[in-house]
Amino acid sequence: MLSARLASCRPPLLSSALLLLRVAPGGHAAAAAFHASAQRLRGANVAVVLSGCGVYDGTEIHEASAILVHLSRGGASVQMYAPNISQMHVIDHSKGQPVGGETRNVLVESARIARGKVADLAKLTAKEHDAVIFPGGFGAAKNLSTFAVDGKDCKVNKEVERVLKDFYKSGKPIGLCCISPVLAAKVLPGTEVTVGHEEEQGGKWPYAGTAEAIKALGGKHHIREVTEAHVDTKHKVVTTPAFMCETELHHIFDGIGAMVKNVLKLTGK
């Protein structure tokens, strides 16, 4: 009953516009212009790749949420994906320590963030999306790659590698934040990325050593503030430091906003 009522409703603004098109001189031309305008307003279709749920063994939840908020504000439609694999390990987030004898699935855990609407990463193709974005969290370094254990000698999950190469070859933008830029540095040699600063600065940038690892992986590191994003126009890769910096949450939110804005700009939609 409710769906039928909703389907029969016509927003007043749209009704007025259609009425004007019917009665205005040259109505056919006006109608064409109206529909062309509507098409231009359609937002980008963006894939978001998750790596579990929780900063120490999966996706950083605040980063994922910020990405989704900024994509929504930018008019984008979103589909979330995650690999159907076991986590490297499970962390008790109250203690910051591994839990012995427990295993969790990355896809199943990612469904917590996606409110159940998450698909197997194996189904993600650049053909069906305008851009792809990877939140950070240690899941990017533990589940999407082995960077947390192997550093510059790390391996990247085969589906993650396929997706990154697919979007790059298709000329479609890739967004990454926090630790996830290491994925692009490994898979797309010569890519310009940022993880913030290259010195710890008294603990403000506790993971500053990642910048050197990125260079060892074959990437090019650029120093940026937490509220900024770096755009590699050649590879169409956009990165921002996020929680690589110890700072207030709103600064991280703003930096992710800069990343998302530039990703959407590169889609041309």
ZADO-1210 file (C-alpha; in nm, 4 decimals, padded with zeros to 6 digits):
<atoms>
<atom x="00.0000" y="00.0000" z="00.0000" code="MET" pos="1"/>
<atom x="00.2740" y="00.2466" z="00.0992" code="LEU" pos="2"/>
<atom x="00.4854" y="00.1668" z="-00.2070" code="SER" pos="3"/>
<atom x="00.1841" y="00.2242" z="-00.4327" code="ALA" pos="4"/>
<atom x="00.1166" y="00.5617" z="-00.2715" code="ARG" pos="5"/>
<atom x="00.4806" y="00.6650" z="-00.3039" code="LEU" pos="6"/>
<atom x="00.4904" y="00.5584" z="-00.6664" code="ALA" pos="7"/>
<atom x="00.1864" y="00.7724" z="-00.7418" code="SER" pos="8"/>
<atom x="00.3283" y="01.0856" z="-00.5792" code="CYS" pos="9"/>
<atom x="00.4805" y="01.3569" z="-00.7958" code="ARG" pos="10"/>
<atom x="00.7029" y="01.6220" z="-00.6317" code="PRO" pos="11"/>
<atom x="00.5466" y="01.9713" z="-00.6710" code="PRO" pos="12"/>
<atom x="00.8610" y="02.1181" z="-00.8265" code="LEU" pos="13"/>
<atom x="00.8771" y="01.8486" z="-01.0927" code="LEU" pos="14"/>
<atom x="00.5028" y="01.8810" z="-01.1617" code="SER" pos="15"/>
<atom x="00.5413" y="02.2563" z="-01.2139" code="SER" pos="16"/>
<atom x="00.8363" y="02.2071" z="-01.4448" code="ALA" pos="17"/>
<atom x="00.6486" y="01.9536" z="-01.6571" code="LEU" pos="18"/>
<atom x="00.3440" y="02.1843" z="-01.6725" code="LEU" pos="19"/>
<atom x="00.5603" y="02.4704" z="-01.7989" code="LEU" pos="20"/>
<atom x="00.7058" y="02.2457" z="-02.0667" code="LEU" pos="21"/>
<atom x="00.3592" y="02.1565" z="-02.1881" code="ARG" pos="22"/>
<atom x="00.2306" y="02.5149" z="-02.2190" code="VAL" pos="23"/>
<atom x="00.5483" y="02.7058" z="-02.3104" code="ALA" pos="24"/>
<atom x="00.6183" y="02.7935" z="-02.6751" code="PRO" pos="25"/>
<atom x="00.8775" y="02.5594" z="-02.8214" code="GLY" pos="26"/>
<atom x="00.7880" y="02.3038" z="-02.5598" code="GLY" pos="27"/>
<atom x="00.9755" y="02.0201" z="-02.7320" code="HIS" pos="28"/>
<atom x="01.3073" y="02.2072" z="-02.7221" code="ALA" pos="29"/>
<atom x="01.2460" y="02.3037" z="-02.3608" code="ALA" pos="30"/>
<atom x="01.1700" y="01.9430" z="-02.2745" code="ALA" pos="31"/>
<atom x="01.4937" y="01.8276" z="-02.4349" code="ALA" pos="32"/>
<atom x="01.6895" y="02.0880" z="-02.2378" code="ALA" pos="33"/>
<atom x="01.5148" y="01.9855" z="-01.9161" code="PHE" pos="34"/>
<atom x="01.5995" y="01.6187" z="-01.9616" code="HIS" pos="35"/>
<atom x="01.9587" y="01.6942" z="-02.0629" code="ALA" pos="36"/>
<atom x="01.9977" y="01.8965" z="-01.7439" code="SER" pos="37"/>
<atom x="01.8587" y="01.6087" z="-01.5394" code="ALA" pos="38"/>
<atom x="02.1127" y="01.3708" z="-01.6938" code="GLN" pos="39"/>
<atom x="02.4021" y="01.6014" z="-01.6086" code="ARG" pos="40"/>
<atom x="02.2907" y="01.6085" z="-01.2469" code="LEU" pos="41"/>
<atom x="02.3211" y="01.2319" z="-01.2131" code="ARG" pos="42"/>
<atom x="02.6071" y="01.1511" z="-00.9759" code="GLY" pos="43"/>
<atom x="02.8978" y="00.9130" z="-01.0057" code="ALA" pos="44"/>
<atom x="02.8724" y="00.5435" z="-00.9266" code="ASN" pos="45"/>
<atom x="03.1476" y="00.4723" z="-00.6734" code="VAL" pos="46"/>
<atom x="03.2745" y="00.1436" z="-00.5316" code="ALA" pos="47"/>
<atom x="03.4078" y="00.1416" z="-00.1747" code="VAL" pos="48"/>
<atom x="03.6362" y="-00.1483" z="-00.0776" code="VAL" pos="49"/>
<atom x="03.6303" y="-00.2533" z="00.2880" code="LEU" pos="50"/>
<atom x="03.8743" y="-00.4783" z="00.4748" code="SER" pos="51"/>
<atom x="03.6745" y="-00.5847" z="00.7799" code="GLY" pos="52"/>
<atom x="03.5384" y="-00.3864" z="01.0730" code="CYS" pos="53"/>
<atom x="03.7650" y="-00.2217" z="01.3288" code="GLY" pos="54"/>
<atom x="04.0862" y="-00.0210" z="01.3072" code="VAL" pos="55"/>
<atom x="04.3285" y="-00.2864" z="01.4344" code="TYR" pos="56"/>
<atom x="04.2186" y="-00.5794" z="01.2199" code="ASP" pos="57"/>
<atom x="03.9890" y="-00.4322" z="00.9539" code="GLY" pos="58"/>
<atom x="03.8503" y="-00.1070" z="00.8138" code="THR" pos="59"/>
<atom x="03.8834" y="00.2107" z="01.0217" code="GLU" pos="60"/>
<atom x="03.5157" y="00.2769" z="01.0892" code="ILE" pos="61"/>
<atom x="03.5364" y="00.6566" z="01.1182" code="HIS" pos="62"/>
<atom x="03.7168" y="00.6755" z="00.7837" code="GLU" pos="63"/>
<atom x="03.4605" y="00.4547" z="00.6117" code="ALA" pos="64"/>
<atom x="03.1767" y="00.6603" z="00.7576" code="SER" pos="65"/>
<atom x="03.3380" y="00.9889" z="00.6525" code="ALA" pos="66"/>
<atom x="03.3860" y="00.8582" z="00.2988" code="ILE" pos="67"/>
<atom x="03.0204" y="00.7541" z="00.2784" code="LEU" pos="68"/>
<atom x="02.8991" y="01.0896" z="00.4130" code="VAL" pos="69"/>
<atom x="03.1076" y="01.2881" z="00.1644" code="HIS" pos="70"/>
<atom x="03.0036" y="01.0629" z="-00.1247" code="LEU" pos="71"/>
<atom x="02.6396" y="01.1091" z="-00.0271" code="SER" pos="72"/>
<atom x="02.6852" y="01.4862" z="-00.0090" code="ARG" pos="73"/>
<atom x="02.8532" y="01.4743" z="-00.3506" code="GLY" pos="74"/>
<atom x="02.5518" y="01.3027" z="-00.5052" code="GLY" pos="75"/>
<atom x="02.7264" y="00.9719" z="-00.5677" code="ALA" pos="76"/>
<atom x="02.5677" y="00.6291" z="-00.5561" code="SER" pos="77"/>
<atom x="02.7702" y="00.3710" z="-00.3636" code="VAL" pos="78"/>
<atom x="02.8253" y="-00.0046" z="-00.3677" code="GLN" pos="79"/>
<atom x="03.0494" y="-00.1590" z="-00.1033" code="MET" pos="80"/>
<atom x="03.2736" y="-00.4596" z="-00.1577" code="TYR" pos="81"/>
<atom x="03.5099" y="-00.6761" z="00.0458" code="ALA" pos="82"/>
<atom x="03.7149" y="-00.9888" z="-00.0229" code="PRO" pos="83"/>
<atom x="03.5611" y="-01.3160" z="00.0891" code="ASN" pos="84"/>
<atom x="03.8659" y="-01.4283" z="00.2900" code="ILE" pos="85"/>
<atom x="03.9657" y="-01.4856" z="00.6498" code="SER" pos="86"/>
<atom x="04.1191" y="-01.2006" z="00.8470" code="GLN" pos="87"/>
<atom x="04.4890" y="-01.2210" z="00.9246" code="MET" pos="88"/>
<atom x="04.3876" y="-01.2349" z="01.2922" code="HIS" pos="89"/>
<atom x="04.1279" y="-01.0998" z="01.5334" code="VAL" pos="90"/>
<atom x="04.2122" y="-00.8141" z="01.7701" code="ILE" pos="91"/>
<atom x="04.0423" y="-00.7410" z="02.1018" code="ASP" pos="92"/>
<atom x="04.0035" y="-00.3667" z="02.0481" code="HIS" pos="93"/>
<atom x="03.9636" y="-00.2999" z="02.4207" code="SER" pos="94"/>
<atom x="04.3120" y="-00.4389" z="02.4829" code="LYS" pos="95"/>
<atom x="04.4805" y="-00.3984" z="02.1440" code="GLY" pos="96"/>
<atom x="04.5860" y="-00.7629" z="02.1565" code="GLN" pos="97"/>
<atom x="04.5202" y="-01.0665" z="01.9310" code="PRO" pos="98"/>
<atom x="04.2492" y="-01.3088" z="02.0381" code="VAL" pos="99"/>
<atom x="04.3715" y="-01.6669" z="02.0251" code="GLY" pos="100"/>
<atom x="04.1641" y="-01.9383" z="01.8589" code="GLY" pos="101"/>
<atom x="03.9202" y="-01.7012" z="01.6871" code="GLU" pos="102"/>
<atom x="03.8765" y="-01.6418" z="01.3144" code="THR" pos="103"/>
<atom x="03.6564" y="-01.3976" z="01.1257" code="ARG" pos="104"/>
<atom x="03.5663" y="-01.3454" z="00.7613" code="ASN" pos="105"/>
<atom x="03.6499" y="-01.0081" z="00.6015" code="VAL" pos="106"/>
<atom x="03.3323" y="-00.9973" z="00.3926" code="LEU" pos="107"/>
<atom x="03.1103" y="-01.0895" z="00.6871" code="VAL" pos="108"/>
<atom x="03.2757" y="-00.8328" z="00.9159" code="GLU" pos="109"/>
<atom x="03.2572" y="-00.5619" z="00.6470" code="SER" pos="110"/>
<atom x="02.8808" y="-00.6151" z="00.6332" code="ALA" pos="111"/>
<atom x="02.8654" y="-00.4484" z="00.9773" code="ARG" pos="112"/>
<atom x="02.9774" y="-00.1192" z="00.8226" code="ILE" pos="113"/>
<atom x="02.7782" y="-00.1682" z="00.5021" code="ALA" pos="114"/>
<atom x="02.4563" y="-00.2369" z="00.6967" code="ARG" pos="115"/>
<atom x="02.4482" y="-00.5735" z="00.5214" code="GLY" pos="116"/>
<atom x="02.4782" y="-00.4339" z="00.1690" code="LYS" pos="117"/>
<atom x="02.8216" y="-00.5600" z="00.0682" code="VAL" pos="118"/>
<atom x="02.9303" y="-00.7744" z="-00.2271" code="ALA" pos="119"/>
<atom x="03.2246" y="-01.0050" z="-00.2868" code="ASP" pos="120"/>
<atom x="03.5226" y="-00.8087" z="-00.4196" code="LEU" pos="121"/>
<atom x="03.5548" y="-01.0668" z="-00.6987" code="ALA" pos="122"/>
<atom x="03.2417" y="-00.9105" z="-00.8534" code="LYS" pos="123"/>
<atom x="03.3832" y="-00.5567" z="-00.8698" code="LEU" pos="124"/>
<atom x="03.4736" y="-00.4290" z="-01.2169" code="THR" pos="125"/>
<atom x="03.5703" y="-00.0840" z="-01.3414" code="ALA" pos="126"/>
<atom x="03.3188" y="-00.1225" z="-01.6231" code="LYS" pos="127"/>
<atom x="03.0298" y="-00.0857" z="-01.3793" code="GLU" pos="128"/>
<atom x="03.1719" y="00.2015" z="-01.1699" code="HIS" pos="129"/>
<atom x="03.3114" y="00.5502" z="-01.2189" code="ASP" pos="130"/>
<atom x="03.5622" y="00.5348" z="-00.9304" code="ALA" pos="131"/>
<atom x="03.6828" y="00.3208" z="-00.6418" code="VAL" pos="132"/>
<atom x="03.7810" y="00.4269" z="-00.2887" code="ILE" pos="133"/>
<atom x="03.9731" y="00.2340" z="-00.0223" code="PHE" pos="134"/>
<atom x="03.9363" y="00.3432" z="00.3440" code="PRO" pos="135"/>
<atom x="04.2298" y="00.2775" z="00.5760" code="GLY" pos="136"/>
<atom x="04.2613" y="00.0789" z="00.8941" code="GLY" pos="137"/>
<atom x="04.5076" y="-00.2025" z="00.9577" code="PHE" pos="138"/>
<atom x="04.2854" y="-00.4304" z="00.7495" code="GLY" pos="139"/>
<atom x="04.4380" y="-00.2707" z="00.4402" code="ALA" pos="140"/>
<atom x="04.7820" y="-00.3758" z="00.5651" code="ALA" pos="141"/>
<atom x="04.6749" y="-00.7145" z="00.7057" code="LYS" pos="142"/>
<atom x="04.3856" y="-00.8419" z="00.4938" code="ASN" pos="143"/>
<atom x="04.4142" y="-00.6569" z="00.1623" code="LEU" pos="144"/>
<atom x="04.7920" y="-00.6989" z="00.1679" code="SER" pos="145"/>
<atom x="05.0710" y="-00.8312" z="00.3879" code="THR" pos="146"/>
<atom x="05.2274" y="-00.4871" z="00.4403" code="PHE" pos="147"/>
<atom x="05.1890" y="-00.5028" z="00.8201" code="ALA" pos="148"/>
<atom x="05.4144" y="-00.8098" z="00.8271" code="VAL" pos="149"/>
<atom x="05.6337" y="-00.7829" z="00.5170" code="ASP" pos="150"/>
<atom x="05.6714" y="-00.4072" z="00.4616" code="GLY" pos="151"/>
<atom x="05.8253" y="-00.3253" z="00.1230" code="LYS" pos="152"/>
<atom x="05.8290" y="-00.6970" z="00.0352" code="ASP" pos="153"/>
<atom x="05.4543" y="-00.7276" z="00.0832" code="CYS" pos="154"/>
<atom x="05.2079" y="-00.9019" z="-00.1415" code="LYS" pos="155"/>
<atom x="04.8699" y="-00.7556" z="-00.2359" code="VAL" pos="156"/>
<atom x="04.5517" y="-00.9632" z="-00.2417" code="ASN" pos="157"/>
<atom x="04.5005" y="-01.0763" z="-00.6020" code="LYS" pos="158"/>
<atom x="04.1496" y="-00.9275" z="-00.6251" code="GLU" pos="159"/>
<atom x="04.2684" y="-00.5947" z="-00.4839" code="VAL" pos="160"/>
<atom x="04.5525" y="-00.5917" z="-00.7360" code="GLU" pos="161"/>
<atom x="04.3109" y="-00.6726" z="-01.0180" code="ARG" pos="162"/>
<atom x="04.0740" y="-00.3930" z="-00.9157" code="VAL" pos="163"/>
<atom x="04.3495" y="-00.1310" z="-00.8893" code="LEU" pos="164"/>
<atom x="04.4909" y="-00.2234" z="-01.2305" code="LYS" pos="165"/>
<atom x="04.1429" y="-00.2410" z="-01.3827" code="ASP" pos="166"/>
<atom x="04.0501" y="00.1124" z="-01.2728" code="PHE" pos="167"/>
<atom x="04.3909" y="00.2518" z="-01.3688" code="TYR" pos="168"/>
<atom x="04.3788" y="00.1002" z="-01.7185" code="LYS" pos="169"/>
<atom x="04.0223" y="00.2273" z="-01.7579" code="SER" pos="170"/>
<atom x="04.1322" y="00.5817" z="-01.6703" code="GLY" pos="171"/>
<atom x="03.8999" y="00.5918" z="-01.3708" code="LYS" pos="172"/>
<atom x="03.9991" y="00.7548" z="-01.0389" code="PRO" pos="173"/>
<atom x="04.1155" y="00.5694" z="-00.7295" code="ILE" pos="174"/>
<atom x="04.0884" y="00.7190" z="-00.3806" code="GLY" pos="175"/>
<atom x="04.2822" y="00.5916" z="-00.0787" code="LEU" pos="176"/>
<atom x="04.3367" y="00.7172" z="00.2751" code="CYS" pos="177"/>
<atom x="04.5449" y="00.6446" z="00.5846" code="CYS" pos="178"/>
<atom x="04.7617" y="00.3329" z="00.5281" code="ILE" pos="179"/>
<atom x="04.5827" y="00.2147" z="00.2118" code="SER" pos="180"/>
<atom x="04.7994" y="00.4252" z="-00.0280" code="PRO" pos="181"/>
<atom x="05.0635" y="00.1520" z="00.0127" code="VAL" pos="182"/>
<atom x="04.8385" y="-00.0643" z="-00.2065" code="LEU" pos="183"/>
<atom x="04.8649" y="00.1760" z="-00.4986" code="ALA" pos="184"/>
<atom x="05.2379" y="00.2265" z="-00.4440" code="ALA" pos="185"/>
<atom x="05.2897" y="-00.1501" z="-00.4695" code="LYS" pos="186"/>
<atom x="05.0554" y="-00.2263" z="-00.7597" code="VAL" pos="187"/>
<atom x="05.1030" y="00.0888" z="-00.9710" code="LEU" pos="188"/>
<atom x="05.4772" y="00.1721" z="-00.9708" code="PRO" pos="189"/>
<atom x="05.5556" y="00.5409" z="-00.9827" code="GLY" pos="190"/>
<atom x="05.2244" y="00.6445" z="-00.8304" code="THR" pos="191"/>
<atom x="05.2280" y="00.9681" z="-00.6288" code="GLU" pos="192"/>
<atom x="05.0644" y="00.9327" z="-00.2864" code="VAL" pos="193"/>
<atom x="05.0640" y="01.0884" z="00.0582" code="THR" pos="194"/>
<atom x="05.0484" y="00.9424" z="00.4068" code="VAL" pos="195"/>
<atom x="05.1147" y="01.2859" z="00.5583" code="GLY" pos="196"/>
<atom x="05.4564" y="01.3840" z="00.6924" code="HIS" pos="197"/>
<atom x="05.7916" y="01.2053" z="00.6831" code="GLU" pos="198"/>
<atom x="05.8953" y="01.2951" z="01.0403" code="GLU" pos="199"/>
<atom x="05.7076" y="01.1984" z="01.3575" code="GLU" pos="200"/>
<atom x="05.7118" y="01.5554" z="01.4943" code="GLN" pos="201"/>
<atom x="05.6893" y="01.4532" z="01.8586" code="GLY" pos="202"/>
<atom x="05.4275" y="01.1866" z="01.7984" code="GLY" pos="203"/>
<atom x="05.1887" y="01.3872" z="01.5814" code="LYS" pos="204"/>
<atom x="05.2740" y="01.1581" z="01.2886" code="TRP" pos="205"/>
<atom x="05.3380" y="00.8202" z="01.4586" code="PRO" pos="206"/>
<atom x="05.3469" y="00.6253" z="01.1325" code="TYR" pos="207"/>
<atom x="05.5781" y="00.8657" z="00.9457" code="ALA" pos="208"/>
<atom x="05.8097" y="00.5775" z="00.8578" code="GLY" pos="209"/>
<atom x="05.5472" y="00.4578" z="00.6083" code="THR" pos="210"/>
<atom x="05.6639" y="00.7311" z="00.3708" code="ALA" pos="211"/>
<atom x="06.0021" y="00.5602" z="00.3307" code="GLU" pos="212"/>
<atom x="05.8301" y="00.2252" z="00.2791" code="ALA" pos="213"/>
<atom x="05.6235" y="00.3797" z="00.0007" code="ILE" pos="214"/>
<atom x="05.9405" y="00.4941" z="-00.1731" code="LYS" pos="215"/>
<atom x="06.0869" y="00.1445" z="-00.1343" code="ALA" pos="216"/>
<atom x="05.7710" y="00.0028" z="-00.2918" code="LEU" pos="217"/>
<atom x="05.8283" y="00.2189" z="-00.5987" code="GLY" pos="218"/>
<atom x="05.5861" y="00.4981" z="-00.5155" code="GLY" pos="219"/>
<atom x="05.6507" y="00.8715" z="-00.4861" code="LYS" pos="220"/>
<atom x="05.5623" y="01.0322" z="-00.1539" code="HIS" pos="221"/>
<atom x="05.4364" y="01.3898" z="-00.1148" code="HIS" pos="222"/>
<atom x="05.4086" y="01.5649" z="00.2210" code="ILE" pos="223"/>
<atom x="05.0554" y="01.6842" z="00.2925" code="ARG" pos="224"/>
<atom x="04.8644" y="01.8055" z="00.5981" code="GLU" pos="225"/>
<atom x="04.5858" y="01.5928" z="00.7432" code="VAL" pos="226"/>
<atom x="04.3215" y="01.8266" z="00.5995" code="THR" pos="227"/>
<atom x="04.4658" y="01.8013" z="00.2490" code="GLU" pos="228"/>
<atom x="04.4622" y="01.5509" z="-00.0355" code="ALA" pos="229"/>
<atom x="04.7257" y="01.4803" z="-00.2978" code="HIS" pos="230"/>
<atom x="04.6137" y="01.4288" z="-00.6581" code="VAL" pos="231"/>
<atom x="04.8271" y="01.2250" z="-00.8980" code="ASP" pos="232"/>
<atom x="04.6724" y="01.3388" z="-01.2258" code="THR" pos="233"/>
<atom x="04.8680" y="01.0868" z="-01.4349" code="LYS" pos="234"/>
<atom x="04.7458" y="00.7801" z="-01.2470" code="HIS" pos="235"/>
<atom x="04.4223" y="00.9473" z="-01.1284" code="LYS" pos="236"/>
<atom x="04.5049" y="00.8451" z="-00.7716" code="VAL" pos="237"/>
<atom x="04.3891" y="01.0686" z="-00.4837" code="VAL" pos="238"/>
<atom x="04.5182" y="01.0182" z="-00.1282" code="THR" pos="239"/>
<atom x="04.4876" y="01.1801" z="00.2156" code="THR" pos="240"/>
<atom x="04.6598" y="01.1002" z="00.5512" code="PRO" pos="241"/>
<atom x="04.3525" y="01.0559" z="00.7760" code="ALA" pos="242"/>
<atom x="04.4459" y="00.8661" z="01.0955" code="PHE" pos="243"/>
<atom x="04.8145" y="00.8589" z="01.0075" code="MET" pos="244"/>
<atom x="04.7979" y="01.1824" z="01.2083" code="CYS" pos="245"/>
<atom x="04.7135" y="01.2210" z="01.5781" code="GLU" pos="246"/>
<atom x="04.4641" y="01.5058" z="01.5638" code="THR" pos="247"/>
<atom x="04.1006" y="01.6037" z="01.6158" code="GLU" pos="248"/>
<atom x="03.8425" y="01.3960" z="01.4296" code="LEU" pos="249"/>
<atom x="03.7027" y="01.6884" z="01.2323" code="HIS" pos="250"/>
<atom x="04.0423" y="01.7494" z="01.0689" code="HIS" pos="251"/>
<atom x="04.0455" y="01.3890" z="00.9486" code="ILE" pos="252"/>
<atom x="03.6869" y="01.4269" z="00.8270" code="PHE" pos="253"/>
<atom x="03.7846" y="01.7383" z="00.6291" code="ASP" pos="254"/>
<atom x="04.0858" y="01.5682" z="00.4703" code="GLY" pos="255"/>
<atom x="03.8739" y="01.2746" z="00.3606" code="ILE" pos="256"/>
<atom x="03.6283" y="01.5256" z="00.2193" code="GLY" pos="257"/>
<atom x="03.9069" y="01.6776" z="00.0094" code="ALA" pos="258"/>
<atom x="03.9978" y="01.3306" z="-00.1181" code="MET" pos="259"/>
<atom x="03.6388" y="01.2402" z="-00.2063" code="VAL" pos="260"/>
<atom x="03.5777" y="01.5767" z="-00.3730" code="LYS" pos="261"/>
<atom x="03.8797" y="01.5307" z="-00.5980" code="ASN" pos="262"/>
<atom x="03.7852" y="01.1717" z="-00.6817" code="VAL" pos="263"/>
<atom x="03.4384" y="01.2843" z="-00.7867" code="LEU" pos="264"/>
<atom x="03.5859" y="01.5717" z="-00.9867" code="LYS" pos="265"/>
<atom x="03.8068" y="01.3294" z="-01.1792" code="LEU" pos="266"/>
<atom x="03.5013" y="01.1215" z="-01.2750" code="THR" pos="267"/>
<atom x="03.3663" y="01.4205" z="-01.4665" code="GLY" pos="268"/>
<atom x="03.0197" y="01.3695" z="-01.3177" code="LYS" pos="269"/>
</atoms>
